[in-house]
Amino acid sequence: MSIYEKNAPTCECEELHNEVIEKKKREMPDLSTLYDLSDFFKIFGDSTRMSILFAIDGEPMCVCDIAATLGMTKSAVSHQLKILRQSDLITYRKSGKNVFYTLADDHVRDIIEKALEHIKE
């Protein structure tokens, strides 16, 4: 048993708090929504995708520039950009032969900033 397990508080009561249980059951998202939410956070669970999101935050960038910034191949960046596009986390605009990527909206930035704030606590 680790030190954390020894010192972890445990509930020794046998009483159920039915009002709380019923309230939480009503508030709980349906299973499909929970799966979607879990899949959403899996996208953020990849350090390469997180690097790309940081790179394009506030400054639209093309694949070549992202690849050079992150020291990756254009192919590897393109693969991750496809996943981010399919998840509606990024958007793009074409300008001649160039395609510039940026965060889809402020919600994406907010999620990243909140997560970073939590990690730095």
Secondary structure in CASP SS format (residue, H / E / C, confidence):
PFRMAT SS
TARGET T0000
AUTHOR 0000-0000-0000
METHOD secondary structure of the structure
MODEL  1
M C 1.00
S C 1.00
I H 1.00
Y H 1.00
E H 1.00
K H 1.00
N H 1.00
A C 1.00
P C 1.00
T C 1.00
C C 1.00
E C 1.00
C C 1.00
E C 1.00
E C 1.00
L C 1.00
H C 1.00
N H 1.00
E H 1.00
V H 1.00
I H 1.00
E H 1.00
K H 1.00
K H 1.00
K H 1.00
R H 1.00
E H 1.00
M C 1.00
P C 1.00
D C 1.00
L H 1.00
S H 1.00
T H 1.00
L H 1.00
Y H 1.00
D H 1.00
L H 1.00
S H 1.00
D H 1.00
F H 1.00
F H 1.00
K H 1.00
I H 1.00
F H 1.00
G C 1.00
D C 1.00
S H 1.00
T H 1.00
R H 1.00
M H 1.00
S H 1.00
I H 1.00
L H 1.00
F H 1.00
A H 1.00
I H 1.00
D C 1.00
G C 1.00
E C 1.00
P C 1.00
M E 1.00
C C 1.00
V H 1.00
C H 1.00
D H 1.00
I H 1.00
A H 1.00
A H 1.00
T H 1.00
L H 1.00
G C 1.00
M C 1.00
T C 1.00
K H 1.00
S H 1.00
A H 1.00
V H 1.00
S H 1.00
H H 1.00
Q H 1.00
L H 1.00
K H 1.00
I H 1.00
L H 1.00
R H 1.00
Q H 1.00
S C 1.00
D C 1.00
L C 1.00
I E 1.00
T E 1.00
Y E 1.00
R E 1.00
K E 1.00
S E 1.00
G C 1.00
K C 1.00
N E 1.00
V E 1.00
F E 1.00
Y E 1.00
T E 1.00
L E 1.00
A C 1.00
D C 1.00
D H 1.00
H H 1.00
V H 1.00
R H 1.00
D H 1.00
I H 1.00
I H 1.00
E H 1.00
K H 1.00
A H 1.00
L H 1.00
E H 1.00
H H 1.00
I H 1.00
K H 1.00
E C 1.00
END
